[in-house]
Amino acid sequence: MGLKDRGSECRMRAALSGVPSRNLGAEKDVRKRETMDLDRRMFLELPLLGGLSTLVGPPLEVAARAHRPQPGRSGLLRFGVMGDGGSGAQAQADIAAQMQAWRKQAPWEFALSLGDNVYENGETEHFDSRFLGVYRDLLSDGVPIHSTLGNHDVRNRDGREMVATEGFGFIGKRDEYEMEAGPLLPDGKRLARFVCLNSNAWIDAVDQGDTGRLERLHGDLRERLGRADKYRWNIAFFHHPIHSYVKKFFFGVDK
């Protein structure tokens, strides 16, 4: 994301809720900020505590260990999550190597890429050097990466070439899709379902006042949610944040 995207979290929230967005850009969401208490921060940081113990302190580290899945437990699903990484820089390669090393210690089944998969403009010629080649070891080991489109990715033909390219993991070669994951539980439910949304499309529909397109997007999502009871967990993933607690955007620009 970049400076042009300030306020996009408000528009994505409006799109999903069906609330008109014309006043959201200037709205000071004081109530939302007041609800950001310690418990909220604890919840957001809990999955990362293994590497943050020196920052967050012993109590949270203990809580993380208590909730960490143990090998052999029923209903266990491990997966990786990454995003905003498609630079092709050495740091990206180092993280990919760490992902592969960690997977050998605690195997996980797949990874989600939350968009901006290829900087700066989703160029087709950079697909290999900034994504597919960087994660080749994971992909070769049979670990799929399922992506969503970021705002940088759609600068190249609305992301259509990326969606059509196998290694990015767009199921059915669609920008919005779903997939099941994890074991079948004793109650007959599948452990998890992941629903990929193209937040760029939702935001564009709101910005352009395209109610027909927004209703089609809502209709597709309603249809998916109508089958939610078949799964213990229903997890939507997309690029733009719905909420943001920062008072200033990058470089001190007011949101």
SERO-4910 file (N, C-alpha, C, O; in steps of 0.05 Angstrom, whole numbers):
BEGIN
 pado doro    nc1    nc2    nc3   cac1   cac2   cac3    cc1    cc2    cc3    oc1    oc2    oc3
  Met    A     17    -24      0      0      0      0     17     25      0     41     24      7
  Gly    A      6     48     -8     22     72     -9      5     96     -2    -18     93      8
  Leu    A     15    120     -7      1    144      1    -26    147    -12    -45    158      0
  Lys    A    -28    137    -37    -54    139    -51    -76    123    -37    -99    126    -44
  Asp    A    -68    105    -19    -87     87     -7    -98     96     19   -113     82     32
  Arg    A    -90    120     29   -100    128     55   -130    131     53   -142    141     34
  Gly    A   -143    120     74   -172    120     74   -184     95     62   -208     91     63
  Ser    A   -168     78     49   -179     55     35   -190     35     55   -209     20     48
  Glu    A   -179     34     80   -190     16     99   -219     24    106   -235      6    111
  Cys    A   -225     50    106   -253     58    111   -271     50     88   -293     41     93
  Arg    A   -261     52     63   -278     45     41   -282     15     39   -304      6     32
  Met    A   -262     -1     46   -266    -30     46   -285    -38     68   -302    -55     64
  Arg    A   -284    -25     91   -303    -30    113   -331    -23    104   -350    -37    109
  Ala    A   -333     -1     89   -360      8     80   -371    -12     59   -394    -18     59
  Ala    A   -353    -22     42   -362    -40     21   -372    -66     33   -393    -76     25
  Leu    A   -358    -77     53   -367   -102     65   -392    -98     82   -408   -117     84
  Ser    A   -395    -75     93   -419    -71    111   -443    -60     96   -465    -60    106
  Gly    A   -438    -51     71   -460    -39     56   -466    -10     64   -486      1     55
  Val    A   -448      2     80   -452     29     89   -441     48     68   -419     44     59
  Pro    A   -456     69     60   -446     89     41   -420    101     52   -418    107     76
  Ser    A   -401    106     34   -375    115     43   -369    144     39   -347    153     44
  Arg    A   -388    160     31   -382    187     23   -371    204     45   -357    224     40
  Asn    A   -377    198     71   -367    214     93   -345    200    108   -334    212    127
  Leu    A   -338    176    100   -319    161    116   -291    172    114   -275    170    133
  Gly    A   -284    184     91   -257    194     88   -250    216    108   -227    218    117
  Ala    A   -269    232    115   -265    254    133   -273    248    162   -269    263    180
  Glu    A   -285    225    165   -297    218    192   -274    213    212   -255    198    205
  Lys    A   -276    224    235   -258    219    257   -270    197    274   -288    202    290
  Asp    A   -259    173    271   -272    150    284   -261    148    313   -246    130    319
  Val    A   -270    166    330   -260    168    357   -268    143    372   -252    132    387
  Arg    A   -293    134    368   -302    111    383   -285     86    378   -279     71    396
  Lys    A   -277     83    352   -260     60    345   -234     61    359   -224     41    369
  Arg    A   -222     85    360   -195     87    373   -197     83    403   -179     72    415
  Glu    A   -220     92    415   -222     88    444   -224     59    451   -218     51    474
  Thr    A   -233     42    432   -236     13    439   -210     -2    436   -209    -26    442
  Met    A   -188     12    428   -163     -2    425   -150     -4    453   -132     13    459
  Asp    A   -157    -23    468   -146    -26    495   -124    -48    494   -118    -58    473
  Leu    A   -113    -54    517    -92    -73    518   -100   -101    508    -84   -114    495
  Asp    A   -124   -109    515   -133   -136    506   -133   -138    476   -126   -159    465
  Arg    A   -141   -116    462   -141   -117    433   -113   -121    422   -108   -137    404
  Arg    A    -94   -106    433    -66   -109    424    -55   -137    430    -41   -148    414
  Met    A    -62   -147    453    -53   -174    460    -63   -194    440    -49   -212    431
  Phe    A    -89   -191    432   -100   -210    413    -86   -209    386    -80   -229    374
  Leu    A    -80   -184    377    -68   -181    351    -39   -192    351    -30   -202    331
  Glu    A    -25   -190    374      3   -197    374      7   -227    382     29   -237    378
  Leu    A    -13   -240    392    -10   -266    404      3   -286    385     21   -301    393
  Pro    A     -5   -288    359      7   -308    342     36   -303    336     50   -322    327
  Leu    A     47   -279    342     75   -273    335     93   -275    359    117   -268    357
  Leu    A     83   -283    382     98   -280    406    124   -294    408    142   -286    423
  Gly    A    127   -316    392    152   -330    393    176   -312    387    197   -316    399
  Gly    A    173   -293    369    194   -275    362    193   -248    375    209   -230    369
  Leu    A    173   -243    392    169   -217    404    171   -216    434    163   -197    447
  Ser    A    181   -237    446    180   -239    475    195   -216    488    187   -207    510
  Thr    A    217   -207    476    231   -185    488    217   -158    486    223   -140    502
  Leu    A    197   -156    468    183   -131    465    157   -131    482    150   -110    493
  Val    A    144   -153    485    118   -153    498    118   -164    526     99   -160    541
  Gly    A    140   -176    535    142   -184    562    132   -212    568    118   -224    552
  Pro    A    140   -223    591    134   -250    599    104   -258    600     98   -279    590
  Pro    A     86   -241    610     58   -250    611     46   -258    584     33   -278    582
  Leu    A     52   -242    563     41   -249    537     55   -274    526     43   -290    512
  Glu    A     81   -276    531     96   -300    522     84   -325    534     81   -345    520
  Val    A     77   -325    560     65   -348    573     38   -354    560     32   -377    555
  Ala    A     22   -333    554     -4   -337    541     -1   -350    514    -16   -367    506
  Ala    A     19   -341    499     24   -352    473     31   -381    474     21   -397    458
  Arg    A     48   -388    493     56   -416    495     32   -434    503     30   -457    494
  Ala    A     15   -423    520     -8   -439    528    -27   -445    505    -41   -465    506
  His    A    -28   -427    486    -47   -430    464    -34   -441    438    -47   -444    418
  Arg    A     -8   -446    439      6   -455    415     -2   -484    409     -2   -501    427
  Pro    A    -10   -490    384    -18   -517    377      5   -537    382     28   -531    377
  Gln    A     -2   -560    392     17   -581    398     15   -603    376     -7   -610    368
  Pro    A     38   -615    368     38   -637    349     21   -660    359     21   -667    382
  Gly    A      5   -671    341    -11   -694    347    -39   -686    357    -56   -704    360
  Arg    A    -44   -661    362    -71   -653    371    -90   -654    348    -83   -647    325
  Ser    A   -114   -663    354   -134   -664    333   -143   -635    326   -142   -617    343
  Gly    A   -151   -631    302   -160   -605    294   -137   -585    290   -141   -561    293
  Leu    A   -113   -595    283    -90   -578    280    -87   -570    251    -89   -587    233
  Leu    A    -82   -544    246    -76   -534    219    -54   -513    221    -57   -494    236
  Arg    A    -33   -518    207    -11   -498    206     -9   -486    178    -11   -501    158
  Phe    A     -6   -460    176     -3   -447    150     13   -421    155     14   -410    177
  Gly    A     26   -412    133     42   -388    135     26   -364    123      8   -368    106
  Val    A     33   -340    132     20   -316    121     42   -295    116     59   -291    133
  Met    A     40   -283     93     60   -262     86     46   -241     68     23   -246     59
  Gly    A     58   -219     64     46   -198     47     64   -175     42     83   -170     57
  Asp    A     59   -159     21     74   -135     15    104   -141     13    121   -125     22
  Gly    A    110   -163      0    138   -172      0    151   -174    -27    175   -180    -28
  Gly    A    137   -169    -49    148   -176    -75    168   -157    -87    164   -146   -108
  Ser    A    190   -153    -73    210   -134    -81    233   -147    -97    247   -134   -113
  Gly    A    237   -172    -92    261   -186   -103    287   -180    -89    308   -188    -97
  Ala    A    285   -165    -66    309   -157    -51    319   -181    -35    306   -201    -32
  Gln    A    343   -178    -25    356   -200     -9    340   -206     16    338   -229     24
  Ala    A    327   -185     28    311   -190     52    288   -209     46    282   -226     63
  Gln    A    276   -207     23    254   -225     16    265   -253     13    252   -272     23
  Ala    A    288   -257      1    300   -283     -2    307   -295     25    304   -319     30
  Asp    A    317   -278     43    324   -287     70    299   -297     85    300   -318     99
  Ile    A    277   -282     82    253   -291     96    242   -317     83    233   -334     98
  Ala    A    244   -320     57    236   -345     44    252   -368     54    242   -390     59
  Ala    A    278   -364     59    295   -385     70    287   -392     98    288   -415    106
  Gln    A    280   -372    114    271   -377    141    245   -392    141    241   -410    158
  Met    A    227   -385    123    202   -400    121    207   -429    115    195   -447    127
  Gln    A    225   -435     97    232   -462     90    244   -477    114    238   -500    119
  Ala    A    262   -463    128    275   -476    151    255   -481    173    256   -503    186
  Trp    A    237   -462    178    217   -466    199    198   -489    192    190   -504    209
  Arg    A    191   -491    166    173   -512    158    185   -539    163    170   -558    169
  Lys    A    211   -542    161    224   -568    166    222   -576    195    222   -600    202
  Gln    A    220   -556    213    217   -562    241    188   -567    249    182   -584    265
  Ala    A    170   -551    238    141   -553    244    126   -551    218    118   -529    211
  Pro    A    122   -573    204    110   -571    177     84   -557    176     67   -561    193
  Trp    A     80   -541    155     55   -528    150     47   -533    122     63   -538    104
  Glu    A     21   -531    117      9   -542     92     10   -522     68     12   -531     45
  Phe    A      7   -497     74      5   -477     52     12   -450     64     15   -447     88
  Ala    A     14   -430     46     18   -402     55     -2   -384     40    -11   -390     18
  Leu    A     -9   -363     54    -26   -342     42     -8   -318     36      8   -310     53
  Ser    A    -11   -306     13      2   -281      6    -19   -259      4    -37   -261    -13
  Leu    A    -16   -239     20    -38   -219     23    -35   -195      5    -46   -174     10
  Gly    A    -22   -199    -18    -22   -178    -38      3   -162    -40     21   -165    -23
  Asp    A      5   -145    -60     30   -132    -68     51   -153    -72     73   -151    -61
  Asn    A     44   -173    -87     61   -196    -92     85   -189   -110    106   -202   -108
  Val    A     81   -169   -127    103   -161   -145    103   -131   -147     85   -118   -158
  Tyr    A    124   -119   -136    128    -90   -138    142    -83   -164    156   -101   -174
  Glu    A    139    -60   -175    124    -37   -165     96    -37   -177     77    -26   -165
  Asn    A     94    -49   -200     69    -47   -215     58    -74   -225     44    -75   -245
  Gly    A     65    -95   -210     55   -122   -218     64   -131   -245     50   -145   -259
  Glu    A     88   -122   -254     98   -128   -281    102   -157   -285    113   -171   -268
  Thr    A     92   -167   -308     94   -196   -315    123   -204   -316    130   -226   -308
  Glu    A    141   -187   -326    169   -194   -328    183   -198   -301    205   -208   -300
  His    A    170   -189   -280    182   -192   -253    169   -215   -237    176   -219   -214
  Phe    A    151   -229   -249    137   -250   -235    158   -270   -223    155   -278   -200
  Asp    A    177   -278   -238    196   -298   -229    216   -286   -209    220   -298   -188
  Ser    A    228   -264   -215    249   -253   -198    239   -242   -172    255   -239   -153
  Arg    A    213   -235   -171    203   -222   -146    182   -239   -132    171   -230   -111
  Phe    A    176   -263   -142    157   -280   -128    163   -309   -133    172   -324   -115
  Leu    A    157   -318   -157    158   -347   -163    186   -359   -158    189   -380   -146
  Gly    A    207   -345   -166    234   -354   -161    242   -353   -132    257   -370   -122
  Val    A    232   -332   -119    240   -328    -91    229   -351    -74    242   -360    -55
  Tyr    A    205   -361    -80    192   -382    -64    193   -409    -78    177   -427    -73
  Arg    A    212   -412    -97    213   -436   -113    217   -461    -96    205   -482   -101
  Asp    A    234   -459    -75    239   -483    -58    213   -492    -44    207   -516    -43
  Leu    A    197   -473    -34    172   -480    -22    153   -493    -42    141   -514    -37
  Leu    A    150   -480    -65    132   -490    -86    141   -517    -95    124   -535   -100
  Ser    A    167   -522    -98    177   -548   -107    172   -570    -87    170   -593    -94
  Asp    A    171   -562    -62    166   -581    -40    136   -587    -37    128   -601    -19
  Gly    A    120   -576    -55     91   -582    -54     76   -564    -35     54   -572    -27
  Val    A     87   -541    -28     73   -523    -10     61   -501    -28     75   -483    -37
  Pro    A     35   -501    -32     22   -480    -49     21   -454    -34     19   -452    -10
  Ile    A     24   -432    -50     20   -405    -40     -6   -394    -53     -7   -393    -77
  His    A    -25   -387    -37    -51   -377    -47    -51   -347    -42    -50   -338    -19
  Ser    A    -54   -332    -63    -51   -303    -62    -77   -288    -65    -97   -299    -74
  Thr    A    -76   -263    -57    -97   -244    -63    -83   -221    -77    -59   -218    -76
  Leu    A    -98   -204    -91    -86   -181   -106    -83   -157    -88   -102   -149    -73
  Gly    A    -60   -144    -90    -56   -119    -76    -59    -96    -96    -62   -100   -120
  Asn    A    -58    -71    -85    -62    -48   -103    -39    -45   -123    -44    -34   -145
  His    A    -15    -54   -116      7    -53   -136      3    -74   -158     10    -70   -181
  Asp    A     -8    -97   -150    -12   -119   -170    -32   -112   -192    -28   -120   -215
  Val    A    -52    -97   -185    -73    -91   -204    -66    -69   -224    -81    -62   -242
  Arg    A    -42    -57   -220    -33    -37   -239    -26    -49   -267    -25    -35   -287
  Asn    A    -22    -75   -267    -17    -89   -292    -42   -104   -300    -47   -126   -291
  Arg    A    -57    -92   -318    -81   -106   -329   -100   -116   -308   -111   -138   -310
  Asp    A   -103   -100   -287   -121   -107   -265   -114   -134   -251   -131   -146   -239
  Gly    A    -89   -142   -255    -80   -166   -242    -87   -192   -256    -83   -214   -246
  Arg    A    -98   -189   -280   -109   -213   -294    -86   -233   -301    -91   -258   -299
  Glu    A    -63   -223   -309    -41   -242   -315    -31   -256   -290    -24   -280   -291
  Met    A    -31   -242   -268    -22   -255   -243    -42   -277   -235    -34   -298   -227
  Val    A    -68   -270   -237    -89   -290   -230    -87   -315   -247    -92   -337   -238
  Ala    A    -79   -312   -272    -77   -334   -291    -51   -350   -288    -49   -371   -300
  Thr    A    -32   -340   -273     -6   -354   -270     -6   -373   -247    -13   -366   -225
  Glu    A      1   -398   -253     -4   -420   -234      8   -416   -207     -5   -421   -187
  Gly    A     33   -407   -205     47   -406   -179     36   -387   -159     42   -389   -135
  Phe    A     18   -369   -167      7   -350   -148    -17   -362   -133    -26   -351   -113
  Gly    A    -27   -385   -143    -46   -400   -127    -75   -389   -127    -90   -394   -108
  Phe    A    -83   -375   -148   -111   -366   -150   -128   -389   -160   -127   -397   -183
  Ile    A   -143   -401   -142   -158   -425   -148   -179   -419   -169   -194   -400   -168
  Gly    A   -180   -436   -190   -198   -432   -212   -191   -408   -229   -207   -400   -246
  Lys    A   -167   -397   -224   -157   -374   -239   -178   -351   -236   -184   -337   -256
  Arg    A   -187   -347   -212   -206   -326   -205   -194   -308   -184   -179   -318   -167
  Asp    A   -201   -282   -185   -190   -264   -165   -203   -267   -138   -192   -259   -117
  Glu    A   -227   -279   -137   -240   -286   -111   -247   -316   -112   -258   -326   -131
  Tyr    A   -240   -330    -91   -243   -359    -90   -244   -368    -61   -241   -352    -43
  Glu    A   -248   -393    -57   -248   -405    -31   -234   -432    -31   -231   -445    -52
  Met    A   -225   -441     -8   -212   -467     -6   -217   -478     22   -217   -463     42
  Glu    A   -219   -504     24   -222   -518     49   -194   -526     59   -176   -530     43
  Ala    A   -192   -528     85   -166   -536     97   -171   -550    124   -191   -545    137
  Gly    A   -152   -567    131   -154   -580    157   -171   -605    156   -184   -611    136
  Pro    A   -171   -620    178   -185   -646    179   -215   -643    181   -225   -622    188
  Leu    A   -229   -665    176   -257   -667    181   -261   -673    211   -249   -692    221
  Leu    A   -276   -657    225   -279   -660    254   -301   -680    261   -318   -687    244
  Pro    A   -302   -689    286   -322   -709    294   -351   -700    290   -368   -716    286
  Asp    A   -355   -673    290   -383   -663    287   -390   -661    257   -412   -651    250
  Gly    A   -372   -670    239   -378   -670    211   -369   -645    196   -372   -643    172
  Lys    A   -359   -625    211   -351   -600    199   -321   -602    191   -305   -615    203
  Arg    A   -315   -588    169   -287   -584    162   -275   -563    181   -289   -545    189
  Leu    A   -249   -566    188   -238   -548    207   -239   -519    197   -246   -501    213
  Ala    A   -231   -514    172   -229   -486    163   -236   -483    134   -232   -501    117
  Arg    A   -246   -459    127   -249   -451    100   -237   -423     97   -243   -405    114
  Phe    A   -222   -418     76   -210   -392     71   -223   -380     46   -226   -393     26
  Val    A   -232   -355     49   -245   -341     27   -228   -317     19   -223   -299     35
  Cys    A   -218   -318     -6   -202   -296    -16   -220   -275    -29   -237   -282    -46
  Leu    A   -217   -250    -21   -232   -228    -33   -212   -209    -47   -190   -205    -38
  Asn    A   -221   -197    -69   -205   -177    -83   -214   -150    -73   -232   -138    -83
  Ser    A   -200   -139    -52   -209   -114    -40   -206    -91    -59   -220    -71    -55
  Asn    A   -189    -93    -79   -187    -71    -99   -214    -68   -113   -223    -45   -117
  Ala    A   -227    -90   -120   -253    -89   -134   -274    -77   -116   -291    -61   -126
  Trp    A   -274    -84    -91   -294    -74    -72   -291    -43    -69   -310    -28    -70
  Ile    A   -266    -35    -66   -260     -6    -62   -267     10    -87   -279     31    -85
  Asp    A   -260     -1   -110   -266     13   -136   -297     16   -139   -306     37   -147
  Ala    A   -311     -5   -131   -341     -4   -134   -352     18   -116   -371     32   -124
  Val    A   -341     21    -92   -350     42    -74   -343     69    -84   -359     87    -86
  Asp    A   -317     72    -93   -307     98   -102   -323    108   -127   -328    132   -130
  Gln    A   -330     89   -144   -343     96   -169   -373     96   -167   -387    103   -186
  Gly    A   -384     90   -143   -412     89   -140   -426     68   -157   -449     71   -164
  Asp    A   -412     47   -162   -422     25   -180   -438      6   -163   -428    -15   -154
  Thr    A   -463     12   -158   -480     -5   -141   -485    -32   -152   -488    -52   -137
  Gly    A   -486    -34   -179   -490    -60   -191   -467    -79   -186   -471   -102   -179
  Arg    A   -443    -69   -189   -419    -85   -184   -417    -92   -155   -410   -115   -148
  Leu    A   -423    -73   -137   -421    -78   -109   -442    -99   -100   -436   -116    -83
  Glu    A   -465    -98   -112   -486   -118   -105   -477   -146   -115   -483   -166   -102
  Arg    A   -464   -147   -138   -454   -173   -147   -433   -184   -128   -433   -208   -122
  Leu    A   -415   -167   -119   -395   -176   -100   -408   -185    -74   -401   -205    -63
  His    A   -427   -169    -64   -442   -176    -40   -456   -203    -44   -456   -220    -26
  Gly    A   -469   -207    -67   -483   -231    -73   -466   -256    -72   -473   -276    -61
  Asp    A   -442   -253    -84   -423   -276    -83   -415   -282    -55   -413   -306    -47
  Leu    A   -409   -261    -39   -401   -266    -12   -424   -277      5   -419   -295     22
  Arg    A   -448   -268      1   -471   -279     16   -474   -308     10   -480   -324     28
  Glu    A   -470   -316    -16   -473   -344    -23   -452   -361     -8   -458   -383      1
  Arg    A   -428   -351     -6   -407   -366      8   -414   -367     38   -411   -388     50
  Leu    A   -423   -345     49   -430   -345     78   -454   -363     84   -457   -372    107
  Gly    A   -470   -368     64   -493   -386     68   -484   -414     74   -500   -430     84
  Arg    A   -459   -421     68   -449   -448     74   -429   -447     97   -414   -466    101
  Ala    A   -430   -426    113   -410   -423    134   -413   -445    156   -393   -452    168
  Asp    A   -437   -455    160   -441   -475    181   -426   -501    176   -424   -518    193
  Lys    A   -416   -505    152   -402   -530    145   -374   -530    156   -360   -550    155
  Tyr    A   -365   -507    167   -337   -504    175   -336   -493    204   -352   -477    213
  Arg    A   -315   -503    219   -311   -492    246   -301   -463    244   -310   -446    260
  Trp    A   -284   -457    225   -273   -430    221   -277   -422    192   -273   -437    174
  Asn    A   -287   -397    189   -289   -384    162   -271   -360    163   -276   -341    178
  Ile    A   -250   -359    146   -230   -339    148   -228   -325    121   -221   -337    100
  Ala    A   -235   -299    121   -232   -283     96   -205   -269     96   -195   -259    117
  Phe    A   -192   -268     73   -167   -254     71   -166   -237     46   -177   -244     25
  Phe    A   -154   -213     49   -153   -194     27   -131   -173     34   -119   -175     55
  His    A   -127   -154     16   -103   -137     19   -107   -113     37    -91   -109     55
  His    A   -128    -98     33   -132    -73     48   -143    -78     75   -160    -96     79
  Pro    A   -134    -63     95   -145    -66    122   -173    -55    124   -179    -35    112
  Ile    A   -189    -68    140   -216    -57    146   -214    -36    167   -228    -15    165
  His    A   -197    -40    187   -194    -20    209   -164    -13    211   -147    -28    204
  Ser    A   -159     12    220   -132     21    225   -133     38    251   -150     55    253
  Tyr    A   -114     33    269   -114     48    294    -94     70    294    -91     85    314
  Val    A    -79     74    272    -59     95    272    -73    122    267    -91    124    251
  Lys    A    -64    143    281    -75    169    278    -64    184    254    -76    201    242
  Lys    A    -39    177    246    -26    189    223    -19    167    203    -12    145    211
  Phe    A    -21    174    178    -13    156    157     17    159    153     30    174    168
  Phe    A     29    146    134     58    148    129     66    177    125     51    193    113
  Phe    A     90    183    135    103    210    131     86    232    144     88    255    137
  Gly    A     70    225    164     55    244    180     31    256    166     20    276    175
  Val    A     22    244    144     -1    254    129    -27    246    144    -30    222    150
  Asp    A    -44    265    149    -69    258    163    -86    240    145    -88    244    121
  Lys    A    -99    221    158   -117    203    144   -144    216    140   -162    204    128
***
